[in-house]
């Protein structure tokens, strides 16, 4: 096999690898884009009422008090 043929085969292999890399990187971009779209699509921001926030805050204060009491 002549050196020119070897170089031509190497160049062809490099071209195939570059095409495969391009396809894979494009697919990854599409997958990442789809993940972002899925996260935000159709989901509304959940809100808590003032009552619910107050109950959660009170429960947390209770947990902190218990934890403080157990340390003493």
C-alpha positions in Angstrom: 0.0 0.0 0.0 1.4 3.3 -1.0 1.8 6.2 1.5 -0.7 8.3 -0.6 -3.3 5.6 -0.2 -2.8 5.4 3.5 -3.1 9.1 3.9 -6.3 9.1 1.8 -7.8 6.4 4.0 -6.8 8.3 7.1 -8.4 11.5 5.7 -11.6 9.5 4.8 -11.7 8.1 8.4 -11.3 11.6 9.9 -14.1 12.8 7.7 -16.4 10.0 8.9 -15.5 10.7 12.5 -16.2 14.4 12.2 -19.6 13.7 10.7 -20.4 11.3 13.5 -19.3 13.9 16.0 -21.4 16.5 14.4 -24.5 14.3 14.4 -23.9 13.4 18.1 -23.4 16.9 19.2 -26.5 18.1 17.4 -28.5 15.3 19.0 -27.2 16.3 22.4 -28.3 19.9 21.8 -31.8 18.7 20.9 -32.0 16.5 24.0 -30.9 19.4 26.2 -33.4 21.7 24.5 -36.1 19.1 25.0 -35.3 18.9 28.7 -35.6 22.6 29.1 -38.9 22.7 27.2 -40.3 19.8 29.3 -39.5 21.5 32.6 -41.3 24.7 31.7 -44.1 23.3 29.5 -47.5 23.1 31.1 -46.4 23.8 34.7 -47.9 26.6 36.6 -46.2 28.2 39.5 -47.7 26.9 42.7 -48.6 29.4 45.3 -49.4 29.0 48.9 -52.0 31.0 50.7 -51.0 33.2 53.7 -52.7 30.6 56.0 -50.6 27.8 54.6 -47.4 29.8 54.9 -48.3 30.7 58.5 -48.9 27.0 59.3 -45.7 25.9 57.8 -43.8 28.6 59.6 -45.4 27.7 62.9 -44.5 24.0 62.4 -40.9 24.9 61.6 -40.7 27.0 64.7 -42.0 24.1 66.7 -39.3 21.8 65.2 -36.6 24.3 66.1 -37.9 24.7 69.6 -37.9 20.9 70.1 -34.4 20.6 68.7 -33.2 23.4 71.0 -34.9 21.8 74.0 -33.2 18.4 73.1 -29.8 20.0 73.0 -30.1 21.4 76.6 
